[in-house]
Each structure stands twice: as C-alpha cells, then as structure tokens.
Amino acid sequence: MGGSVSCCISPGESPKIHRREVELEECPITTTEDVSEDTGTYLQHISDRELPDELAQEANPSDHPRASTLFLNKSQTDVREKRKSNYMNHMSPGLLTKKYSSCSTIFIDDSTVSQPNLKSTIKCVALAIYYHIKNRDSNRSLDIFDEKKHPLSREKVPDDYSVIDPEHKLIYRFIRTLFSSAQLTAECAIVTLVYLERLLTYAEMDICPCNWKRIVLGAILLASKVWDDQAVWNVDYCQILKDITVEDMNEMERHFLELLQFNINVPASVYAKYYFDLRSLADDNNLSFPLEPLSNKRAQKLEAISRLCEDKYKDLSKSAMRRSVSVDNLVGIKNSQAVLS
C-alpha cells in the first residue's frame, strides 16, 4: 500500500504504461556478419522487437480496436447451434416479445456507449465470462487465482469445484453483488472484461471453474481503481467478502498487475469495441436491452444534445479555418519580403 511496489493504484498514480515484451522465439534477434568487434555490441532496432500489426491484433484483442473480442468468438459456436435448432424446429424465440418501432411509436433503450445500462451491461459481461468458461481450450491456471488454495469464504470448497462449470445466473449474482455493494458503474464492468481478456492473453491461461471468481474479483478491483474517480479500497472489498483478508487482496492485485505487465491503458476505441460486441452478444442470446417509447421530453433532450454537438463541431471547423488562413497569410508575407529583399 505504500512501498516501492504499490498494490493499490489510482487514476492519478497509474504506473507508466509498458509495451508487452516479445518472446525471443517469436521475434528472434537478427545479427549482421559485417559488424566489427570495435563497433561494440549490436543493438536490435525497436521495430525488430515489435510484433507485426496483424500478429499483434490477433494475439491482443484487448489492445487493438480492429481485433475481434475473445468472448464473441467463443460464443459463436453456441449461437450457430441455437440458430440451427430454431430453424429445424421452426421457432423464433423472442420474436413475439420484442418491441418494434412503428410510424406512431419509436422504441429506444437508455443505453449508450458513454452511459451504458448497468443491469444489462452486467448481464452481458457475465454471459461473456460464461462463454469463456464453457468453451475454454484447456484448464491452464495459476495458484494465486485457485479458489482451493485461496478461498473467498470459510465454507469448504467442494471437491468437484474444478469440474462443474458455473451457470450464467451464478456469475451474474457474483458480479452484481460486488457492483451493488461498491456502487460501481456500468463503464467499470466493460473495463473489467477488457482486463480479464488481457490477462488471459498475456498470461496464456484460461478462466475455468477453479479460478473464475478470483480472476473476476481481481479484474473488478483493478478496473474500479483505474476508471472511477473515487476508487474503492481493498479493505472495502473485505467488508463485502467477509472472509477474505487485505493481505490476500493485495497479493492478488500485485500478481494481476505483473501479469498485465502494468498495461492498464484502455483506449476509447477498444472500449467502444467491447461495448458494441457486448450488445451483439445480447442480441444473439435474446438479452434485449430495456426498450421504452420515445417521449416528447426525451425527444427534446436528444434534439438539444444534437444541436450542442453540431454547434461544437461548427466552432471547431471555424477555428481550424482561421488557423489555416493565418498560416497562408504568414507564408504570403514571408514570400513578399523575400521578393522585396
């Protein structure tokens, strides 16, 4: 909490972001034969140590906006099976309950990329974690996240804890309890999912029945400190989870940061990608966001926001034109002075 290696970070004290080191097997060091001994040690160029863009996007979807999210890829198998089953049985689930806009009524939800709906976002994040666990490739894990070795409660961990996959409702209740008690925002839930997938990619591990609770807890802990202005302290989570100690929380947070290589940066483009992919996941699984008829009051509010944005862009374009004209005038004056001289 106050040493040289701090376990608790805040937006104002975030460590400097480091690039992920590339393993020597992936990008071997290239040497030249004509380097003489007196020139010193051959230094590898930074471009030789970086992954190509295509490989980097494929390996780290939590860092690159154009790479597809892991949870959406893992959910496609189940989605295709559901569609095939519905087609064979001539069923259209959710078709009769879904609301559609008409000439007289427009239905819109209250979730936007800047202000997502909290309940619906937590449901989607829990569903994404559910697909991660269900369609995992293996059971690679680390001891720090093993619930058997680091239990979250005093209750005895079942013998089959590492075999039975948790249901979507169980994951949702676990996340909802933490978010409700700590009063976290929906944006924090999206960042939590970004950190979770970044951990799985960087550490080359899987989220499975034996470690999902501690991985989710570590991601929420880190996301709440990075995203929210008033961060929740580790001791506050010990009040929510009565049987966990502050020392255990600090150790888990330190390992989480080290596995992320202290890369806690979430670009706006990556955040937006995860938001819209979560909405796609909701549509594929009939988890519709709450729709409400567009009222006159809300229509006026949307119109006011639209005008405000339009005026803002007009002012930006005008200032850009002024700078362009001033630069042209300056160049013209200098050319005139050059001709006269």
C-alpha positions in Angstrom: 0.0 0.0 0.0 3.0 2.4 0.2 6.2 0.6 -0.7 8.3 0.8 -3.8 5.9 -1.7 -5.4 2.4 -0.5 -4.6 -0.5 -2.9 -4.7 -3.1 -0.2 -4.9 -3.2 2.2 -7.8 -5.5 5.1 -8.6 -6.1 7.2 -11.8 -3.7 9.8 -10.5 -1.0 7.4 -9.6 -1.1 5.0 -12.5 2.2 3.5 -13.4 3.8 4.3 -16.8 2.4 2.0 -19.4 4.9 -0.5 -20.8 4.7 -2.4 -24.0 4.5 -6.1 -23.8 7.8 -7.8 -24.3 8.0 -10.1 -27.3 9.4 -13.5 -26.7 12.7 -14.3 -28.4 11.1 -17.4 -30.1 8.5 -15.2 -31.9 10.9 -12.4 -33.0 14.5 -13.6 -32.9 17.3 -11.1 -32.8 18.8 -10.5 -36.2 22.6 -10.1 -36.4 24.9 -8.9 -39.1 28.1 -10.6 -40.1 29.9 -7.4 -41.1 29.8 -5.9 -37.7 33.3 -5.5 -36.5 34.4 -6.1 -32.9 35.4 -2.5 -32.3 31.9 -1.2 -33.1 30.6 -2.6 -29.8 27.6 -4.7 -29.1 25.0 -4.9 -31.8 21.8 -3.2 -30.7 18.5 -4.5 -32.1 16.2 -2.0 -33.7 13.0 -1.4 -31.9 11.0 -2.3 -35.0 12.6 -5.7 -34.9 11.4 -6.3 -31.4 7.8 -5.4 -32.1 5.2 -7.8 -33.4 3.7 -7.2 -36.9 0.4 -5.4 -36.7 -1.6 -8.5 -37.9 0.0 -10.8 -35.3 -0.4 -8.2 -32.6 -4.1 -7.7 -33.3 -4.7 -11.4 -33.4 -2.8 -12.0 -30.1 -4.0 -9.0 -28.1 -7.7 -8.0 -28.9 -7.8 -6.0 -25.7 -5.2 -3.7 -27.0 -6.2 -3.3 -30.7 -9.7 -1.9 -31.8 -9.7 -3.9 -35.0 -9.2 -7.3 -33.5 -12.3 -9.4 -32.6 -13.0 -9.9 -28.9 -12.4 -13.3 -27.5 -15.8 -13.7 -25.8 -17.6 -13.0 -29.1 -15.6 -15.7 -30.9 -16.2 -18.2 -28.2 -19.9 -17.6 -28.2 -20.4 -18.2 -32.0 -20.4 -22.0 -31.7 -23.4 -21.9 -29.3 -25.1 -19.2 -31.3 -24.9 -21.2 -34.5 -26.3 -24.3 -32.7 -29.2 -22.3 -31.4 -30.0 -20.8 -34.8 -29.8 -24.3 -36.4 -32.1 -25.7 -33.7 -34.6 -22.9 -34.1 -34.6 -23.3 -37.8 -35.2 -27.1 -37.6 -38.0 -26.6 -35.1 -39.4 -23.6 -36.9 -39.1 -21.5 -33.8 -38.3 -17.8 -33.4 -37.6 -17.2 -29.7 -38.2 -13.6 -28.6 -39.9 -12.6 -31.8 -43.3 -12.1 -30.2 -41.9 -10.3 -27.1 -39.5 -8.0 -28.9 -40.8 -4.4 -29.4 -40.6 -2.8 -32.8 -40.9 0.8 -33.8 -43.8 2.0 -36.0 -44.9 5.2 -37.6 -46.6 6.3 -34.4 -44.2 5.0 -31.8 -40.4 4.8 -31.6 -38.8 2.4 -29.1 -35.3 3.2 -27.9 -33.2 2.0 -25.0 -31.4 4.1 -22.4 -28.0 2.5 -23.0 -25.3 4.4 -24.9 -21.6 3.9 -25.3 -20.9 6.7 -22.8 -23.7 5.8 -20.4 -24.5 2.1 -20.6 -27.4 0.5 -18.8 -25.9 -1.0 -15.6 -28.1 -4.1 -15.2 -28.0 -5.1 -18.9 -24.2 -4.5 -19.1 -23.5 -6.7 -16.0 -25.7 -9.4 -17.6 -23.8 -9.3 -20.8 -20.4 -9.3 -19.1 -21.5 -12.3 -17.0 -22.6 -14.0 -20.2 -19.3 -13.3 -21.8 -17.4 -14.9 -18.9 -19.8 -17.8 -19.0 -18.8 -18.5 -22.7 -15.2 -18.1 -21.7 -15.5 -20.8 -19.2 -17.8 -23.1 -21.2 -15.7 -23.0 -24.4 -12.3 -22.8 -22.9 -9.4 -24.6 -24.7 -7.8 -26.1 -21.6 -7.5 -25.6 -17.8 -4.3 -23.6 -17.6 -4.3 -21.6 -14.3 -2.1 -20.1 -11.6 -2.1 -20.8 -7.9 -2.8 -17.2 -7.0 -6.2 -17.5 -8.6 -7.0 -21.0 -7.4 -10.0 -20.9 -5.1 -9.0 -24.1 -3.3 -5.6 -22.6 -2.3 -7.0 -19.1 -1.7 -10.7 -19.5 -0.7 -13.0 -16.4 -0.7 -15.1 -17.8 2.2 -14.7 -20.1 5.2 -17.1 -22.6 3.7 -15.5 -25.7 2.5 -14.7 -25.7 -1.2 -16.5 -28.7 -2.9 -14.3 -31.5 -4.2 -15.8 -31.1 -7.7 -15.2 -27.3 -7.7 -12.8 -27.6 -10.7 -15.1 -29.8 -12.8 -18.6 -28.2 -12.8 -19.0 -25.1 -14.9 -20.9 -22.2 -13.2 -24.2 -21.2 -14.7 -24.8 -17.7 -16.1 -27.0 -16.8 -13.2 -24.3 -17.6 -10.6 -21.7 -15.5 -12.4 -24.2 -12.6 -12.7 -25.1 -12.7 -9.0 -21.4 -12.7 -8.0 -20.7 -9.6 -10.2 -23.9 -7.9 -9.3 -23.2 -8.2 -5.5 -19.8 -6.6 -5.9 -21.1 -3.8 -8.2 -24.0 -3.1 -6.0 -22.1 -3.1 -2.7 -19.2 -1.0 -4.1 -21.5 1.3 -6.1 -19.6 0.7 -9.3 -20.7 2.0 -12.8 -21.5 0.1 -16.0 -18.4 1.5 -17.7 -16.4 -0.2 -15.0 -18.0 -3.5 -16.0 -16.8 -3.1 -19.6 -13.3 -2.3 -18.4 -13.4 -5.3 -16.2 -14.0 -7.5 -19.2 -11.1 -5.8 -21.1 -8.7 -6.5 -18.2 -9.9 -10.1 -17.9 -9.3 -10.9 -21.6 -5.9 -9.1 -21.4 -4.9 -11.3 -18.5 -5.9 -14.4 -20.4 -3.9 -13.3 -23.4 -0.8 -12.0 -21.6 -0.5 -14.8 -19.1 -1.6 -17.5 -21.6 -4.1 -19.0 -19.1 -7.7 -20.0 -19.1 -10.6 -19.0 -16.9 -12.2 -22.1 -15.6 -14.4 -23.3 -12.6 -11.5 -23.3 -10.2 -10.3 -19.7 -10.7 -13.1 -17.6 -12.3 -14.2 -15.9 -9.0 -10.7 -14.7 -8.1 -10.0 -13.6 -11.7 -13.2 -11.6 -11.9 -12.6 -10.1 -8.5 -9.1 -9.0 -9.5 -10.3 -7.5 -12.7 -13.1 -5.6 -10.9 -10.7 -4.4 -8.2 -8.3 -3.0 -10.8 -11.0 -1.6 -13.1 -12.6 0.3 -10.2 -9.3 1.9 -9.3 -8.4 2.9 -12.8 -11.8 4.0 -14.0 -13.7 5.5 -11.1 -12.6 8.9 -9.7 -13.3 7.7 -6.1 -11.6 4.3 -6.0 -12.8 1.5 -3.8 -10.1 0.4 -1.4 -9.0 -3.2 -0.9 -10.3 -3.1 2.7 -13.8 -2.2 1.3 -13.9 -5.4 -0.6 -13.0 -7.2 2.6 -16.2 -5.8 4.0 -18.2 -7.2 1.1 -16.4 -10.6 1.1 -16.2 -11.1 4.9 -13.7 -13.9 5.0 -11.0 -12.6 2.7 -8.0 -10.7 4.1 -6.4 -7.5 2.9 -3.1 -9.2 2.5 -4.7 -11.7 0.1 -6.3 -8.9 -1.9 -3.0 -7.0 -2.1 -1.1 -10.1 -3.2 -3.7 -10.9 -5.9 -3.7 -7.3 -7.2 0.1 -7.3 -7.4 0.1 -10.5 -9.3 -2.7 -9.3 -11.6 -0.7 -6.1 -12.4 2.5 -8.0 -13.0 0.7 -10.4 -15.4 -0.7 -7.5 -17.3 2.8 -6.1 -17.4 1.3 -2.9 -15.8 -0.6 -2.2 -19.1 -3.8 -0.8 -17.6 -4.4 1.6 -20.6 -7.8 1.1 -22.3 -8.1 3.3 -25.5 -11.5 4.7 -26.3 -11.7 2.7 -29.5 -11.1 -0.6 -27.6 -13.7 0.4 -25.0 -16.3 1.2 -27.8 -15.5 -2.2 -29.5 -16.2 -4.1 -26.3 -19.4 -2.2 -25.7 -20.8 -2.9 -29.2 -19.6 -6.5 -29.1 -21.5 -6.9 -25.8 -24.6 -5.6 -27.5 -24.1 -8.1 -30.3 -23.8 -10.8 -27.7 -27.0 -9.7 -26.1 -28.9 -9.8 -29.5 -27.5 -13.3 -30.2 -28.8 -14.6 -26.9 -32.1 -12.7 -26.7 -30.9 -10.5 -23.8 -32.5 -7.4 -25.1 -31.8 -4.0 -23.5 -34.9 -2.4 -21.9 -36.9 -0.5 -24.6 -39.1 2.4 -23.8 -41.3 4.6 -26.1 -39.7 7.9 -27.1 -41.5 10.6 -25.1 -41.7 14.3 -26.0 -39.4 15.1 -23.1 -36.7 12.7 -24.2 -37.0 13.7 -27.9 -36.4 17.3 -26.9 -33.4 16.3 -24.8 -31.9 14.3 -27.8 -32.5 17.3 -30.1 -30.8 19.6 -27.6 -27.8 17.3 -27.4 -27.6 17.0 -31.2 -27.7 20.8 -31.6 -25.0 21.1 -28.9 -22.7 18.7 -30.7 -23.5 20.4 -34.1 -22.5 23.8 -32.7 -19.4 22.3 -31.2 -18.2 20.9 -34.5 -19.0 24.2 -36.3 -16.8 26.1 -33.8 -14.0 23.5 -34.3 -14.2 23.8 -38.1 -14.2 27.6 -37.9 -11.2 27.7 -35.6 -9.4 25.3 -38.0 -10.2 27.5 -41.0 -8.9 30.6 -39.1 -5.6 28.8 -38.4 -5.3 27.7 -42.0 -5.9 31.3 -43.2 -3.4 32.8 -40.8 -0.8 30.3 -41.9 -1.4 31.1 -45.5 -1.2 34.8 -44.8 2.1 34.3 -42.9 3.6 32.3 -45.8 2.5 35.0 -48.2 4.1 37.8 -46.2 7.3 35.9 -45.9 7.3 35.3 -49.7 6.7 39.0 -50.3 9.5 40.0 -48.0 11.8 37.6 -49.8 11.0 39.1 -53.2 11.5 42.7 -52.0 14.8 41.8 -50.4 
